[in-house]
């Protein structure tokens, strides 16, 4: 069979699977899978494992104690020394337990809604059907693998080593985060560090013995101002204190307070500069008698373009064009697991999943008619991968 015949066969089969894709998507969207809900995340994983078993695709679970297990998928279980092409994605969401019952999967006016429908359960469904297409019809020019993780939304604290190990042994990674609302894919992302700063002061009655108190909230206010001053928009470095908590009563000098801090950067040198400055702010007592502790809760590495990733993007772009899609690469201030694979030296492109928008909100949506063409674009890119220099 010629390459063009194989391409026609696989793209035709994917087109015939649109309703099956939607049904699988409905199943997984209607399962709560917030990052800290291990049972829910693993239930979504089990639904994908059932699909893979039905398609004859071997899987392996890598257990995680606190968060969702990592699921490895292979086109077949024959050993190979060739580096695989890896289709990657995460199944955890940012939504609390009960959200799937409150907002179950639905389709209105060509858009699908529900928690995690675009970010990124649709991308996982797309990956699953692309793997199934190659299992049924053959034609993969290299070993083909899938990786489904369970803790991306909180910085992949458990799955990061798994992702990095997979990337070190991969030829290329296609990360199926949602395509941008304009249909573009992502070729560059910021890195991010997510921190918690806790402040200790001393309680006192705010009227009876105010002078004996040491306000942790007052200290935190000074620190927030200092942290926000570290933002340098020209360099793409931003600091945001997004959550604050503190105090016990309105008539008590606050004995404790805490803040959660988001750092975004492009240049790794900016991470070093910013973190040194934040640690200095934590060590400085603006209000005498207070103390502070800083801890990193999660972190993403930046996805910075390289010659190999740019070649991979050009290759994907051409395949997408033949699938009827006009795709450009763009930069995103958001973070993703693709930063880990890129930092491991593996050519990576991100947001090749179906098109959606309003992620992390109740208005999150998926353009239903984008599922098949994005799957076809990925399949064509894989079929032609021998043309990409290694």
C-alpha positions, 0 to 999 in steps of 0.5 A: 500500500502506498503512503497516500493510500494509507493516509486516505484509509486512516483519515477516512476511518477517523472521520467515521468515528466522530460519534464514537469519539463524542460518546467516549468524551461524554463518558470521561467528562461526566466523571469528576477528576480534580487533581486531588481526587485520585479516585476520580482521576483513576476512574477516568484512566480506567475508562481509557484503559477499557477503550484501549483494551477493546482496540487491542492496545496494550497499556501499563499503569505506573502507580502514584500514591497521592495523585492519579496513576500514569498510564502508558499505552503502546501500539504493540508490546513488541520490543524495539530499539527505535525511539517512539513518537509520543502522544501526551495528555493529562486527565485531571481538571481544576474542578471540585468534586460534584462539578460533573453532576452539576454541569454534565456533558452537553452539546449546544450549537456545535459546542460541547460543554462540561468540566475539562471538556477541552482542557484536556479530555477531548485531546485524550480522546483524540489521541486514543482514536489516533492510536486505535487507527494505527493499531487497526490499519498500520502504517506507523513509521516508528513506534507509537506510544501514549502517555496519560498523566493525572496531576498536570493542573497542579504542576505534575508533582508526581508525574514529572519524573515519568514525563521526563523519562518518557521524553528522554527516550522519545523521538518527538512529543505531541501534547494534545492540550486544546488548540487555541480558539483561533485554531493555532497550536503552541510552540512556546510557553512560559515556565511557572513556579507556584509558591505558598508563603506563610507568616507568623505574628502574635495574637492580641485583643485589638482593643484591650492590648493592641500594642502586644500584638504583631500583625501577620496580615500587616506583614503580608501586605508589605510582602505582597507590594514588594513581590508585585514590584518584581514584575518585569513585563518587558522580559515576560516576567510576572508575579501575582499573589492570587490567594491570601488568607489570614487572621481569626477575628476582626477584633484580634491582631492577626497571628498568622497569614498566608499567600499563594504566589504565581511566578511566570517567566520565559528566560530561566535566568529570570526564574533565578533572579525572581526566586532570589528576590522572593526569598529575600522578601520572605526573610525580611521582617517589615513588621518587627517580630514576624517570621515567614516561610516560603515553599514551592508547591508546583513548577513548570519549565518553559517551552522554548523553541529549538531548531528541532521543535521548529522543524517538527512544527513546520512538519505538523503545519504541512500535515494540518494543511492537508487536513484542511486546517490553517495552523500557525504557531503561537506563544502562550503565557500558560504552562503545560507538561510540554515544558518538561519534555522540551527541557529533556531535549525532545522536540515538542509541540503543544496544543495540537488537540481539538479547538476549545476555549474558556478553560478553567471556567464554567464556560469552557467549551469545545468546538465539536467539529474540530475533533476529526480534522485535528485527529486527521492532522495528527495522523498525517503528521505521524505517517510522514514523520520519516521526513523530519530529520532526527 
